[in-house]
């Protein structure tokens, strides 16, 4: 399984990168390939490409602000949540997403 994710918080610093790391770590634990785009004070980093989206099985948008380019993910099953959710509830988030995909 391949999941694309966006992490973004209002200040675009701490929680953005903590959520990105939590998504990557949990994905690795579960044997799921994860690519996380961060949107924050440094701009967009590790941008998800059209090829990534075409290959993806699902998306996680973990953001407390509007995601730049959210329409890119309209064709994918997705979960939208707070940027804190991957940090606090990673297992539940991936369980819900896996159920959404199957």
PyMOL commands that set and color helices and strands:
alter all, ss='L'
color gray80, all
select helices_A, chain A and resi 14-30+50-55+70-73+85-88+90-101
alter helices_A, ss='H'
color red, helices_A
select strands_A, chain A and resi 2-8+33-40+43-45+58-63+77-81
alter strands_A, ss='S'
color yellow, strands_A
deselect
rebuild
show_as cartoon
